[in-house]
Amino acid sequence: MSSKKIGDIILDVKNISLSFGGVKALSDISFNVKEHEIRAIIGPNGAGKSSMLNCINGVYAPQQGAITFRGQTFKHMNSHQVAVMGVARTFQNLALFKGMSVLDNIMSGRNLKIKSNLLLQALRIGPAEKEEIQHREAVEKIIDFLEIQAYRKTPVGQLPYGLQKRVDLGRALAMEPQVLLLDEPMAGMNVEEKQDMCRFVLDVNDEFGTTVVLIEHDMGVVMDISDRVVVLDYGKKIGDGTPDDVRNNEDVIKAYLGTSH
């Protein structure tokens, strides 16, 4: 691990409980995320990992508990509020615009940053034109960073899966988030694609200083790139600490590492 400086708590999840009908998805979960760290959430299928991410980015409203982001506490935030405050997210099943080019997909991540009204944007006049140039420059930087220059004009639907995942990451980065939520960024990838994605996640964390919260099934990846790991099982928290702490935690070994992953 690089000798990066981990800061104060940026995101504090307190006593979150979430039920759907009679089914408890999350029971009294608490953990925090520190500025500039890579924080992994792991656990077997059905452990509640995606539900947890959905609570953080305002898709689900938990029945109990609260989330504090940069010192402001919310019982429930909506997705737009969360995005405005600087939390971006990628999705397990790619939510990209398949017919649109790589450039336009990543540009769509800039929407929150665009100040001029739609008419000025459409006509590209006055401040809107200047603004669009600035946004395009920001997007081109991301395209360079993710090494997808060769595909700038290609419709995303024509790209191989690993590159589509990279575009999804690019669109989230276009929001210039302080906290980036990654929902299984390496799912379905081959070894080489995983290595690439690991490198990009580490670089985003390192070069942009972005705090990363990551759900991932590949334990090798998690143990390699995370600063701290929280472990869920059947909606309960069973472990929390450094990769080494978690590796040696009996409950975690029983629930997770003992199975053939």
C-alpha positions as CSV (number, residue, x, y, z in Angstrom):
1,M,0.0,0.0,0.0
2,S,1.2,3.5,-0.7
3,S,2.0,5.7,2.3
4,K,-1.1,7.8,1.8
5,K,-2.6,9.9,4.5
6,I,-6.0,8.7,5.7
7,G,-8.1,11.5,7.0
8,D,-11.1,12.0,9.4
9,I,-14.4,10.2,9.1
10,I,-16.2,11.4,5.9
11,L,-19.2,9.0,6.1
12,D,-20.7,7.6,9.2
13,V,-23.3,4.8,9.1
14,K,-25.1,4.4,12.4
15,N,-27.5,1.6,13.4
16,I,-29.1,1.2,9.9
17,S,-31.9,-1.3,9.8
18,L,-33.8,-2.0,6.6
19,S,-36.8,-4.4,6.0
20,F,-38.8,-5.3,3.0
21,G,-42.2,-6.6,4.2
22,G,-41.2,-9.0,7.0
23,V,-37.7,-9.7,5.6
24,K,-34.8,-8.0,7.3
25,A,-32.2,-6.9,4.8
26,L,-30.0,-5.1,7.3
27,S,-30.0,-5.3,11.1
28,D,-28.5,-2.5,13.1
29,I,-25.4,-1.9,10.9
30,S,-22.8,0.7,11.9
31,F,-19.5,1.5,10.3
32,N,-17.6,4.5,9.1
33,V,-15.5,5.5,6.1
34,K,-12.5,7.8,6.4
35,E,-11.4,10.3,3.9
36,H,-9.1,9.0,1.2
37,E,-9.4,5.3,2.2
38,I,-10.6,2.3,0.1
39,R,-13.3,0.7,2.3
40,A,-14.6,-2.7,1.2
41,I,-17.9,-4.2,2.1
42,I,-17.9,-8.0,1.7
43,G,-20.0,-11.0,2.5
44,P,-21.7,-14.0,0.8
45,N,-24.6,-13.5,-1.6
46,G,-27.7,-12.1,0.1
47,A,-25.6,-10.6,2.9
48,G,-27.1,-7.1,2.3
49,K,-24.2,-5.4,0.6
50,S,-26.1,-3.8,-2.3
51,S,-28.9,-2.8,0.1
52,M,-26.3,-1.0,2.2
53,L,-25.0,0.8,-0.8
54,N,-28.6,1.7,-1.7
55,C,-29.1,3.2,1.7
56,I,-26.0,5.3,1.4
57,N,-26.9,6.7,-2.0
58,G,-30.5,7.4,-1.2
59,V,-32.2,4.7,-3.2
60,Y,-33.7,3.0,-0.1
61,A,-34.9,4.8,3.1
62,P,-33.9,2.7,6.1
63,Q,-36.5,2.2,8.8
64,Q,-33.9,2.9,11.6
65,G,-30.6,4.6,11.9
66,A,-29.0,7.6,10.2
67,I,-26.1,8.4,7.9
68,T,-23.7,11.3,8.5
69,F,-21.9,12.7,5.6
70,R,-19.3,15.4,6.2
71,G,-20.8,16.2,9.6
72,Q,-24.4,16.5,8.3
73,T,-26.8,13.8,9.6
74,F,-29.7,12.5,7.5
75,K,-32.4,10.0,8.4
76,H,-32.9,9.7,4.6
77,M,-31.4,11.4,1.7
78,N,-32.7,11.2,-1.9
79,S,-30.4,10.2,-4.7
80,H,-30.2,13.7,-6.1
81,Q,-29.2,15.3,-2.8
82,V,-26.6,12.6,-2.4
83,A,-25.1,13.2,-5.8
84,V,-25.1,17.0,-5.3
85,M,-23.2,16.5,-2.0
86,G,-20.5,14.6,-3.9
87,V,-21.3,10.8,-3.8
88,A,-21.2,9.0,-7.1
89,R,-21.9,5.4,-7.9
90,T,-21.3,2.7,-10.5
91,F,-23.8,-0.2,-10.9
92,Q,-23.5,-4.0,-11.0
93,N,-25.6,-4.2,-14.1
94,L,-24.3,-1.5,-16.4
95,A,-26.8,1.5,-16.6
96,L,-25.1,3.0,-19.6
97,F,-26.7,4.5,-22.7
98,K,-25.7,1.7,-25.2
99,G,-26.4,3.7,-28.4
100,M,-24.5,6.7,-27.3
101,S,-20.7,7.2,-27.7
102,V,-18.2,6.7,-24.9
103,L,-17.7,10.5,-24.8
104,D,-21.4,11.3,-24.5
105,N,-21.9,8.6,-21.8
106,I,-19.1,10.1,-19.7
107,M,-20.4,13.6,-20.5
108,S,-23.8,12.6,-19.1
109,G,-22.0,12.4,-15.7
110,R,-21.4,16.1,-15.9
111,N,-25.1,17.0,-15.8
112,L,-25.0,18.1,-12.1
113,K,-22.1,20.4,-12.9
114,I,-23.8,22.2,-15.8
115,K,-25.1,25.7,-14.7
116,S,-26.5,27.2,-17.9
117,N,-30.2,26.5,-18.8
118,L,-31.3,24.0,-21.3
119,L,-32.1,26.5,-24.1
120,L,-28.7,28.1,-23.9
121,Q,-27.2,24.6,-23.9
122,A,-29.1,23.6,-26.9
123,L,-28.2,26.7,-28.8
124,R,-24.6,26.7,-27.4
125,I,-24.5,30.4,-27.0
126,G,-22.8,32.7,-24.6
127,P,-21.8,31.2,-21.3
128,A,-23.2,27.8,-22.3
129,E,-20.6,27.4,-25.0
130,K,-17.7,28.3,-22.7
131,E,-19.1,26.0,-20.1
132,E,-19.5,23.1,-22.5
133,I,-15.8,23.5,-23.6
134,Q,-14.8,23.3,-19.9
135,H,-16.9,20.2,-19.4
136,R,-15.5,18.5,-22.5
137,E,-12.0,19.2,-21.3
138,A,-12.8,17.5,-18.0
139,V,-14.3,14.5,-19.8
140,E,-11.3,14.2,-22.2
141,K,-9.0,14.1,-19.1
142,I,-11.0,11.1,-17.7
143,I,-10.9,9.4,-21.1
144,D,-7.1,9.7,-21.1
145,F,-6.9,8.6,-17.5
146,L,-8.9,5.5,-18.3
147,E,-7.0,4.8,-21.5
148,I,-10.0,4.6,-23.7
149,Q,-9.0,7.4,-26.2
150,A,-9.3,4.9,-29.1
151,Y,-13.0,4.4,-28.3
152,R,-14.1,8.0,-27.7
153,K,-16.7,8.0,-30.6
154,T,-17.7,4.3,-30.4
155,P,-21.2,3.5,-29.2
156,V,-20.8,1.9,-25.8
157,G,-22.9,-1.1,-26.7
158,Q,-20.2,-2.2,-29.2
159,L,-17.5,-2.4,-26.6
160,P,-16.4,-5.5,-24.8
161,Y,-17.7,-5.8,-21.2
162,G,-14.5,-4.8,-19.5
163,L,-14.3,-1.5,-21.4
164,Q,-18.0,-0.9,-20.7
165,K,-17.2,-1.2,-17.0
166,R,-14.5,1.4,-17.5
167,V,-16.9,3.8,-19.2
168,D,-19.3,3.3,-16.2
169,L,-16.4,4.3,-13.9
170,G,-15.6,7.3,-16.1
171,R,-19.2,8.5,-15.9
172,A,-19.1,8.4,-12.1
173,L,-15.7,10.2,-12.1
174,A,-17.2,12.9,-14.3
175,M,-19.3,14.0,-11.3
176,E,-16.0,14.7,-9.4
177,P,-17.2,12.8,-6.4
178,Q,-15.7,13.0,-2.9
179,V,-16.9,9.5,-2.3
180,L,-17.2,6.9,-5.0
181,L,-19.4,3.8,-4.4
182,L,-18.4,0.9,-6.6
183,D,-20.9,-2.0,-6.8
184,E,-18.9,-5.1,-7.8
185,P,-16.7,-3.3,-10.3
186,M,-14.9,-6.5,-11.3
187,A,-17.9,-8.9,-11.6
188,G,-17.8,-10.9,-14.8
189,M,-14.3,-9.9,-15.7
190,N,-11.3,-12.0,-16.7
191,V,-8.1,-11.9,-14.8
192,E,-6.5,-9.2,-17.0
193,E,-9.6,-6.9,-16.9
194,K,-9.6,-7.3,-13.1
195,Q,-6.0,-6.2,-12.9
196,D,-6.7,-3.2,-15.0
197,M,-9.7,-2.2,-12.9
198,C,-7.8,-2.7,-9.7
199,R,-5.1,-0.3,-11.0
200,F,-7.7,2.3,-12.0
201,V,-9.4,2.1,-8.6
202,L,-6.1,2.5,-6.8
203,D,-5.2,5.4,-9.2
204,V,-8.5,7.2,-8.6
205,N,-7.9,6.9,-4.9
206,D,-4.3,8.0,-5.2
207,E,-4.3,10.7,-7.9
208,F,-7.8,12.2,-7.4
209,G,-7.8,11.6,-3.7
210,T,-11.3,10.1,-4.0
211,T,-12.6,8.1,-1.1
212,V,-13.8,4.7,-2.4
213,V,-16.4,2.3,-0.9
214,L,-16.3,-1.0,-2.7
215,I,-18.5,-4.1,-2.8
216,E,-16.5,-7.0,-4.3
217,H,-16.7,-10.8,-4.4
218,D,-13.1,-11.4,-5.3
219,M,-11.4,-11.8,-1.9
220,G,-7.9,-11.6,-3.4
221,V,-8.8,-8.2,-4.9
222,V,-10.4,-6.9,-1.6
223,M,-7.4,-8.0,0.5
224,D,-5.0,-6.4,-1.9
225,I,-6.5,-3.0,-2.4
226,S,-8.6,-2.2,0.7
227,D,-7.5,-0.2,3.7
228,R,-10.3,-1.5,5.9
229,V,-13.0,-4.1,5.3
230,V,-16.5,-4.5,6.8
231,V,-18.1,-8.0,6.6
232,L,-21.9,-8.6,6.4
233,D,-23.7,-11.9,6.7
234,Y,-27.5,-12.2,6.5
235,G,-27.8,-8.5,7.1
236,K,-25.7,-8.4,10.2
237,K,-22.2,-7.1,10.7
238,I,-19.8,-9.9,11.7
239,G,-16.4,-8.2,11.1
240,D,-14.7,-4.9,10.7
241,G,-11.1,-3.9,10.5
242,T,-7.9,-4.2,8.4
243,P,-7.7,-7.0,5.8
244,D,-5.5,-8.9,8.3
245,D,-8.0,-8.5,11.1
246,V,-10.8,-9.8,8.9
247,R,-8.8,-12.7,7.5
248,N,-8.2,-13.9,11.1
249,N,-11.7,-13.3,12.4
250,E,-13.4,-16.7,13.3
251,D,-16.9,-15.5,12.4
252,V,-15.8,-14.3,9.0
253,I,-13.9,-17.5,8.3
254,K,-17.0,-19.5,9.2
255,A,-19.4,-17.4,7.1
256,Y,-17.2,-16.7,4.2
257,L,-13.7,-17.8,3.8
258,G,-14.5,-21.4,4.8
259,T,-16.7,-21.7,1.7
260,S,-15.2,-22.2,-1.7
261,H,-14.7,-18.7,-3.0
